[in-house]
Amino acid sequence: MIRTLIALSLFLFAGVHSLYAGELLISKDTVWSGAMKLTEDVLILPGATLTIAPGTKVTVYSSETTRTEPEYLSSYTEITVRGNLKAEGSKEKPIIFDAVDANSDHEWAGLIVDGGKVSMSWCQVSGAESGLTVILGQAEVMDSSFSRNRYGVSILTAESKATFTRTSFQRNDYGLVLLNNGAATQQETSFSDNKQKDFLQAGLPQYRPEGKEYILPELALDAPYQSESLLGTVIWKNRVRVNGVVRIPATSRLIIMPGTVVEFTKNDTNEDGIGENGLLVMGMLVAKGTKEKPIIFRSAEKDRQAGDWDAINIYTSDGFQNILEHVQVEDAYRALHIHFSNVYVGNSVFRGNYRGMQFQESLVEVKGTEIYGNKSAIRARDSELRFVGNRVFDNYFGPNLYRITGEVSSNLFSGNLSDGLRVREGGLDVKENTILTNRYGLTVAYANFGSFHDNIISYNQEIGIALKGTDNIKVSRNFVQLNGVNGMSILTASAEIQGNHFADNGERGIGVISFKGLIEGNNFVNNGLYAIGLDGVSDISAPNNWWGSGVDMEKIIFDRKDKAGLGLVDYEMALEKPVAFTWPVPYVLVDTVWDGEIQILQRVDTSAGTTLRITPGTTVRFGIHRGMWANGNIEAIGTEKQRILFTRLNGTGDDHWHQIRVEKAQAVFDYCDFEYGETALHTHASDFRVVSTRFTHNQTGMMLCLGGTVVVNSSIFRENALGLVLNKARGEVRNTIIAENEVGIMVRAEDGRGMQISNSNIFSNARYNLKMGDFNKGENIDVRDNFWGTDKPGDTIFDDRIEPGLGRALFEPFAQQALEFTTN
């Protein structure tokens, strides 16, 4: 295995046992007692049990690092349990876990259960980021306490099992946290003096895409490779087995043909559970598969699992670009490990590894790739990166980028148990990404440069955007909505925060401890407790923002006016109307709310199973020939006084936006106005309700196609080329005005599905009030009991009376005068 084990110098004080490097990895049953000094991480491997005797005190030293070993789960000192931990004290002799500075908070990671089991009684856990975190596994806790932690206990998955009996949670920021449908059984638990919340349960929906998987047929096995060097140009094809470390020297090339499977046997000489076989490329690697014939790197073991083999290591190979395209890498420790090299990865899959990618001092481009089901997606430092059009989901951790420059754009980061995307230092351009349903969405720490703009950041369990220790960065034009606690959290940071849309976040649009900079030109709408909540002593400048319509500013701002000793939020010069927000990505993946003014400059597709809700008073402006394909539901429900407007962004005369097309979904449009559309509203096989809605100046006001039940009531179609177009539609139109169009109603095809138009005023349309189309073959349409503006309706109708075979409009009986009804 291409890894280095660094023996750490640990000092032994009188009466205190300091763990040395060999004791940090627990692979067999072990007992701790007395006073233990912990300066580095401890990992309990599967099959091993660490027993901690009554009266033991474990003192943990702070060690926030940028280390890169994939088997560990935090940058702080941690005790990770993949085997068993028994910490069973007594009332007289409790077991204590605490930071070396008992007066400080959050100095170590805590106890982390990752596939193992913890049994605790009469324990005290303090000073940690999370006293106990259960990712996968079991925890049984009795007669214990969690205090002075950021989180007392965190249960992160529904697959985890945790029980707490006679357990107290006190003086934490949060007492007990349940995320991702995690649950805990409680008996006689108590909560006191937790700063933020005793109990935090984020019941937000999850977005979990189906991961791409490459599959190849079983192939005949070629002669295996042992630990050896490949000289010259070597070509691999079919099925290759590697029983050691295969080296490609600086003057050699390894070319792997499309459709090849490369398998690695497991060789674990130090019994740490991590295989050591792999590739070491110092020359050139070309692994260029195709969609039909991908290349797969995997374990050769019968029961394959993460860490069976080491990595594709590419070292000091920067004279040319190494290529991995249409490859799938699984079951590895570090699937792709790059140092001082130039590498391109395209249209590939990294799944089921300890870590998907790790690189430093390299030039790396990753496009169109899926990274999912790993403990860590990416860990990188000191490199130039172009990361575009990828999907990173369902990992423990999303990408962690340290001192990285370049571009991160048009990606999806979703369902990662910790950060969706974490940036530390560096100078990245992070744009047009969708960051959903992670614990934390986008975290930016200690960055002095960088731009974070035009991203969708929604449904993250706690925080949408977190800034810590930043300076000279720009956070702009982000859509930050429906995050569990805060849309944005700011701790000792400086930034420009402009043009963002903070809406419907659980507690605060922005929560601030300490901030220097300007919060200007943003929208704050319907955030749970406060638009801005200030918990620091310094004043905050927040001019020229839109705070919503008719809001009480004293109620949505938390500052010195609410609690003595805090700073003030200067929110004067509030805007009278919302800041126009341009939707930055070509899709809507989760339930979303649009309010204020939304601009659409590209085609936007909504996903099946989602609901897009558009609030009263909202304006949606489309660029010329731009539109929306709704595969999910739409609820656009305005009011008589706050109508919803769909119109063009700019243009004059014959310039039109395209359409809103609803495909096999449900839609409601009440009190809406559609203008300047090509086909403003277009439905296919969808259930539809349109009430008190106006269609004007469109080429086609509304087109109803191919079934679904449609109800149109109390609406107006006026001054369109075609008012209403029917193509095998089903439903009814009532109490509606269809007037002053070129053609009022066009029936392209009718097949007896039961479309009825009645009690409506259909008159003064320039060519025809109703026209049967060429595709209609002999089917009639029921248009009785309407007013046609004349005592001879047939003269205003084009049907088989004029062109035999088209079918007939059945208009008798008809009203002799205009019908009275309300259209609002």
Secondary structure, 3 states (H helix, E strand, C coil): CCCCCCCCCCCCECCEEECCHHHHEECCCEEECCEEEECCCEEECCCCEEEECCCCEEEECCCCCCCCCCCCCCCCCEEEECCEEEEECCCCCCEEEEECCCCCCCCECEEEEEEEEEEEECEEEECECEEEEEEEEEEEEECCEEECCCEEEEECCCCCEEEEECCEEECCCEEEEECCCCCCEEECCEEECCCCEEEEECCCCCCCCCCCCCCCCCCCECCCECCEECCCEEEECCEEEECCEEEECCCCEEEECCCCEEEECCCCCCCCCCCCCEEEECCEEEEECCCCCCEEEEECCCCCCCCCEEEEEEECCCCCCEEEECEEEECEEEEEEEECCEEEEECCEEECCCEEEEEECCEEEEECCEEECCCEEEEEEEEEEEEECCEEECCCECCEEEEEEEEEECCEEECCCCEEEEEECCEEEEECCEEECCCEEEEEECCCCCEEECCEEECCCCEEEEEECCCCEEEECCEEECCCCEEEEEECEEEEEECCEEECCCCEEEEECCEEEEEECCEEECCCCEEEEECCCCCEECCCCECCCCCCHHHHEECCCCCCCCCCEECCCCCCCCCCEECCCCEECCCEEECCEEEECCCEEECCCCEEEECCCCEEEECCCCCEEECCEEEEECCCCCCEEEEECCCCCCCCEEEEEEECCEEEEECEEEECEEEEEEEECCEEEEECCEEECCCEEEEEECCCEEEEECCEEECCCEEEEEECCEEEEECCEEECCCEEEEEEECCCCCEEEECCEEECCCCEEEEECCCCCCCCEECCCCECCCCCHHHHEECCCCCCCCCCEECCCCECCCCCCCCC
